[in-house]
Amino acid sequence: MTTITSRTPRRGLTWVDFAVAAGVLVLGYLILQVGKGTTVNVDPADVSGVDTDPSQLPYYAARSLLRMFVALGASVLFTFVYAYAAARSRRLERILIPALDILQSVPVLGFLAITTTGFIALFPGSMLGLELASIFAIFTSQAWNMTFGFYASLTSLPRELDEVSRSFGFTRWMRFWRIELPSGAIDLIWNGMMSFAGGWFFLVASEAISVANHNYTLPGVGSYAGAAIGDGDLGKVGWAILTMAVMVIGVNFLFWRPLTAWAEKFKNEQSEATHVQRSLVLDFLRRSHWPALLGRFLAPVREAVNRAGRIFGRDDRPLSVDPAKRRVGDIVFGVIATALIAWGLFDLLRYLHDNTGLGVFGEPLVLGLVTLLRVVVLVAVATVIWVPVGVKIGFSPRLAKIAQPIVQVLASFPANFLFPLAMWFFLRTGLDINIGCIFLMALGAQWYILFNTIAGAMAIPSDLKEAMDDLGVQGWQRWKRLIIPGVFPSYVTGGITASGGAWNASIVAEVVTFSGTTLTATGLGAYIFKATEEGDFPRLLAGVAVMSLYVVGLNRLFWRRLYRLAENRYSL
Amino acid sequence: MTTATPTRRTGEVLLAANNVTKSYAGADGELPVLGGIDLEIHEGEIVALLGKSGSGKSTLLRCLAGLIPASSGSVTYRGEELHGANPGTAMVFQTFALLPWLTVQQNVELGLEAKGVGPKERAEAAVQAIDLIGLDGFESAYPKELSGGMRQRVGFARALVVEPDVLMMDEPFSALDVLTAENLRGELMELWESGQFPTKAVVLVTHNIEEAVLMADRVVVLGSRPYGTIRETFDVSLVRPRDRQSAEFEQIVDAVYQVMTGRTKDGPKLTEPAPARRTPASTPLPAASVDGLSGLAEIVAQYEGGASELADLADDLGLEVDDMLPQVDALELLGLAEVEGGELRLTGTGAAFARADVQASKKLFAEAALEAAPLVHLITSTLLRSAEGVQRAGFFRDLLAHHYTSEQIDRQLETATDWGRYAELYAYNADSEEYRLDEDAQLRVEPGVE
């Protein structure tokens, strides 16, 4: 990254400098200590339990955090490679982008069984396989979103910046480092933050998992909570919830907040903004001398990297392309790609046919309808409840200032932590799990609707509100003419996320266990969960495929239409 | 032309376009933008490419810079044909195109960094360029802290520091306010005259006639119908600094203006490919809104005899002449005004249109548009013939697809929609993308349309 140059005048060393240095040292030591645990040689299948002594929680929390950040790093790397390939190669783009669209709709949790067995086989007798499986699960929940965002910013690079790069003979590395990465940085960071928030859910789900009648557990907050739930110890569940809340808020304060504030410098705007992101932590760092010192120290390194980057060649495009050659290339590429996909599909169908017959798709298709009904009810009810609340909050700047961070934390808080409480409630009241699981799915999903509605309501210009006041437009008419059209685009964005999240949550919400009692609802989520538990891979594949189909179908037929309507008609 | 004597064009040929054509993939087949351009840029000269929007002047500049390929013909730099970005040019952009995350100094160093110049040398060179262009003291500022004029100075410093043979300027002053632009132009010309300018030639793209005459040794006027060709070349040998008020200066500006608006250098109207019959293809609608053109008509009506010199009109309104061209073209097309020797005169209908109340002016406008604006006529008659009085916009798009790019079609339909709505001939529903006949259209159309 480009250096942060501190604008404060030079002073002697201050306590700030010492504090920052000490902080960095401690952080390094902690990572080392916690990281050691991941390579311990044990058979993961034997790790039967987790020590549920609350004093273990800080260590578990650190292990969980490490997983989250490794997954984030992997997602960023993946984003660069995949998005760049798609943006730069016309041919690859045709395959990579639709593939990404589908990957985005695949329920991550359904994959867990397959990847867990795969990774454990890769590292026999070590925790590393299980660690990687968990990291991979978090990765799959983060990467697609970030990749899409970065691909979009690569392809929508302003024409003049492209021309600057070529006209001044930039190297390809300079184009990436000086132009493309900075112009995509803000989106990438915000996307990363949102994806990271979503990742907690998968962290919790992947730390304790049973595949093919084996229980696998990793030391972490999620598995701690799992163990506490298994024991039916609500007090310890409470400790886990508290730890989780501290982690979510802490990471936000110490990592994302400073990062988003720092990213302000990448805003492509013509004048100084009036409203900027601020971060106490970043201000603190900037007050120390380290950024400037580090910048000076790193300058030769940067220079060396730039020189090394020259091997990627100059950013230039040949002016003339032989159309015949290009055509032949297209055809060869197309044939190879089609052949590979056809072969894979054939192999998959043969596998299913040999094991269970293709009728295996029938049951999940029907069960999918039940889960679809739950998703629809969930989105509808959440809309009716949270849109008015969101509008109320968004219209009041004072309320928004308090509510927004709270909702942000609620949205990133892994809802599966709260399941035992809900379960306790169901058992007490005798509520049918077939209905109750809608609440469980909503625990995580609903916040996206609220959060986006608040953002939408805040974006409605106050002169429009004043005009409505002036004309005496009140009540339902005001909703119809101003509020609903105004928040619609943001609402649609929230709705898509909520509905996707609900499908994913159905896998853990349709089967819940608390203190030895298990409640099972009828639905596709429960189907996938059972197939995972029994290690029934044909059923698992069919279940995941059908759920992806439902998600894609719902997006294409419903959400995307709303999205287009929002873009054409209701963009402010 | 008394003032135009060919001089200076003696230096070595740096850049040459040889029969360059350029066409873009249109909605339906290739659409020509440039048709057979021959142009040489010599050492020691400033060449201005002048034209209305759509004349292909920016496209030509980018072909010369090797940023986009020519469809046929070739571009050579010092005799070598280009196969990629031109190594001997550097570009200054209308929108500045500075990297907002880099300081002034870092922005200026970019081109040298790309060439692999070491950190120390490039810092020194950048400081020199920054000095030369009058930016000293701003080295550590970020672009967003600077005013528009200062930002464009960074743009100039960034291009000059690599000492290109030819400096390419794409409308470099049009995003600046009048005073800033005048000041920056003056300073650049001083630098050029003093011999400190580190480039050997300059190509300037502009739509501003005075700017071209003020700066260039040669003004190349590009015309847009049917596609970009060199309509005329003017040699300007006035001594610098040039005086805008001098008679010679005004004379050249007038001459250039006449050519820009479709007349030959001296005298009668150019035999513009006067179509036997006006069709939507042969007669594109100028991008002028009804508000704009009727506003202009109303202002002209206040002048004596309903006529005014365009230059005076522009002065009074505080505009450049070329800013009013779409409105002038529209009035002329609709037969509401005539342009004669740089004078805009309302016709009888035009005068009536300017004075009429809203309803009457709508009626007059409807008649004029049906008569003279082929696309408006086409839409109206199609709707009249259809049973329901409804037609999808896609239908008209397809009809235009042979002749325009999809952006041009958008603009044509946008204008036709605006005109037709005002004339109450038809309405357009943006959601269903349909044109619907106005109930009163029948009354307005009567004799005009079958």
Chai-1 contact restraints between the chains, C-beta under 6 A:
chainA,res_idxA,chainB,res_idxB,connection_type,confidence,min_distance_angstrom,max_distance_angstrom,comment,restraint_id
A,E160,B,F93,contact,1.0,0.0,6.0,A-B,restraint_1
A,E160,B,T95,contact,1.0,0.0,6.0,A-B,restraint_2
A,E160,B,A97,contact,1.0,0.0,6.0,A-B,restraint_3
A,E163,B,L67,contact,1.0,0.0,6.0,A-B,restraint_4
A,V164,B,A97,contact,1.0,0.0,6.0,A-B,restraint_5
A,R166,B,L67,contact,1.0,0.0,6.0,A-B,restraint_6
A,R166,B,A85,contact,1.0,0.0,6.0,A-B,restraint_7
A,S167,B,A65,contact,1.0,0.0,6.0,A-B,restraint_8
A,S167,B,M91,contact,1.0,0.0,6.0,A-B,restraint_9
A,F168,B,G111,contact,1.0,0.0,6.0,A-B,restraint_10
A,F168,B,A114,contact,1.0,0.0,6.0,A-B,restraint_11
A,G169,B,A114,contact,1.0,0.0,6.0,A-B,restraint_12
A,F170,B,A114,contact,1.0,0.0,6.0,A-B,restraint_13
A,M174,B,A114,contact,1.0,0.0,6.0,A-B,restraint_14
A,P182,B,W101,contact,1.0,0.0,6.0,A-B,restraint_15
A,K265,B,W101,contact,1.0,0.0,6.0,A-B,restraint_16
A,F266,B,W101,contact,1.0,0.0,6.0,A-B,restraint_17
A,N268,B,P100,contact,1.0,0.0,6.0,A-B,restraint_18
A,S271,B,K144,contact,1.0,0.0,6.0,A-B,restraint_19
A,E272,B,K144,contact,1.0,0.0,6.0,A-B,restraint_20
A,E303,B,P119,contact,1.0,0.0,6.0,A-B,restraint_21
A,D316,B,G84,contact,1.0,0.0,6.0,A-B,restraint_22
A,D316,B,A85,contact,1.0,0.0,6.0,A-B,restraint_23
A,P318,B,H83,contact,1.0,0.0,6.0,A-B,restraint_24
A,L319,B,P69,contact,1.0,0.0,6.0,A-B,restraint_25
A,L319,B,H83,contact,1.0,0.0,6.0,A-B,restraint_26
A,S320,B,P69,contact,1.0,0.0,6.0,A-B,restraint_27
